[in-house]
């Protein structure tokens, strides 16, 4: 365009945000206070890239801050974390779980980063009737969401060591096995050396 002396008349807007800048859509309601008294009080979500048999996939999952359990997830072929179908399926799974376990009428603070899907109107309209309040981390501030950020790291590291991918036909089977192990068999110091499901059920919660 420079050689042909062509110039655009379009107005260019800067979308850059400084690290630590608040979301213009949803405030950070959590503000690093992850204390809870019941399930589905505060949940968080993220999408992370995983490898399965030399193929890349996007794994979107939701974690309940109450018992550190993975309450739902969806895995789809890699699309830089912005696959609409991936996020839609994971969200529907979470909402169905909230209803099935009897928490639909109770308020849930749902915290995420400022990703394209999480910020979209369609995504947020999809859960507007489920008593959910949105909360977002500041831009480029992973410490605003330590639960999901730390889990992304150690969970992926352990899955490649502890789970032989050749034992599974599909990536869905692989992920389901990892979730089952995490929720039902992995003891947690933060949960008084109990598994997430054990911790929750012993306190009388669904």
N, C-alpha and C positions, 0 to 999 in steps of 0.2 A: 504493500500500500504506500510505503514511503517513496519507492521508486516511481510509482505511477502518480504520486502526489495526490493520493486519495485520503480524505480526512472524514471521519465520522462526525455527524452532528448530534449524535446521541449523548445524553448527559450521563457521566459516569459517577456512581456513588460508591463511596468507600464502605466496605462491610467489615473492616478490621476492628477487632475489639481488643483492648488491652487485657493482659492476664489479670484475673481477679475481678473483672467487670461483671456486674449483676445482669441477669437475664432481663430483657425488656418485656418478656411475656409473663413469666411466673417468678415470684421472689423465692429466696431460699428459706423456706419455712422451718426446715430441720435445724439449720445453723449448727451443725455438728452435735446436736442433742438427739442421740439415737435410743434413749431410754424409752421403754414401752411397758405396758401393763397387761397386754393381751395380743393375740394374733391379729393380723391385718390392721394394726394401728399405724405402723410405718413400714412401707415396703419400698424397695429400690430395684432398678432394672438397668441393664446395659446389654450391648451386643459386642461379642468378641469373636475373633477369627480363630478357627481351629483347623487342624489337618486330620483327615481320615483317609487312609489308603492313598496317599499322594494327591488327594484332592482337598481344596480349601472350601470351608463352609463358614457361614455366619451363624453363631449360636446366640440367640436372645433369650435371656432368662430373668426371672424375678425372684428376689430374696426377701423373706420376711425378717425384719430386724428383731422380732420378739424371740424367735428360736433359731435364727440363722438357717432356716430351711429354704431349699429351692422349691418354691410353690408351683412353678410352671415354667415351660420353656418351649422353644421351637427352633429347629435347625433347618437351614436352607442353603443351597449352593451360594458360594461367596459372591456378594454384590456390594462390597465396601460398607456393609452395615446399614444400608438404606433400602433393603428389599421391603416393599410394602406388605407383601404376603407374609413375610417372616414376622414382622412386627404385629400384624393383624392377628395371626394365629396365636402368638404368645400372649397378646392382650386378651383375646377371647378366652384363652385357657385360664388366665388369672381371674377374670371376671366370673367365669363359671365356678371356679374354686371358691371364690368369695361367697357366692350364692349357696353352693352345696354345703359349705361348712357353717353357714348360718350367720355370716357377717355383712350381708348386703346393706342392712339399715344402719350399720355402725360406720362412723367416719374413718376414712383411710387417707393418710398423707402419702402420696406417691411421688418419690423423688427420683430424678434422672439428671443426665447432663443436658446440654442445649442442642442435642442432635437434631437433624432435619426432621426426622419422623416424629420424635417426641415433642417437637415444637409445632407440628402441623395442626391445622384446624380440624381436619378429618380425624386424626388420631384422638384428639382431646374431646371431640364430640362423641366418639364411640363409647366413652365411659362417663358421660355427664350425668347419667341416671343411676349411678352406683355409689353415690355419696363419697366421691373421691376429690380431694383437694390436691392440686398440683404444686410441686416444689422443684426448683432447679438449682443445680450447682452454678457457681460463678464460672465464667469462661476460663478454660485452661487452669482449673483448680481441682485436681483429683483428690486433694485432701478434704474437699467438701463431701465426698462420697467414699469414705475409707472401706465400708463394708464390701461394696461391689468391686472396687479397684484392687483391694488386696486379694479378694477371692479369684478375680480374673488371673492373677499371677500364680498363686500356689495351686489352684485347682487344675489349671492347664498343665502345670509342671508334673503334678501327681498323676493325672490321667494318662500321660504318655509313658509313665514308668509302671504304674500298677495295673493298667488295662491293656491286654494284648488285642490289638485291633483285628487280628486274624480270627479271633473268636466270635466276631460279629459280622453278620451278613450286610447290615445297613448301618448308616450313621445314626439313624434314629434309635436302633437297638443299643448302640454304643453309648449314646448320651443318656438313655433311660437307665442303663446299668450304672453309670456314673452318679446320676441323681439319686438312685436307690441306695447306693453305697453311702453317699454323703448324708442323706436324711435318716437312714436307719441303722448305720453301722459305725459311722465315724464319730468317736468321742470328742467332745469339745471342752477345753479348759474353762471357757467363758460360760458354759452351761453346766458347770459343776461335774465335769467328766461324764456327761450323758450325751446321747445322740439327740439331734433336734426333735425327732418324733417322740422319743422317750421323755425328754424334758417337758414338752408341751402336754402330752397326755397325762403325765403324773401331776400336773397342775390343774387338770380337769378341763382342758380346752380341746375343742375339735380341731 
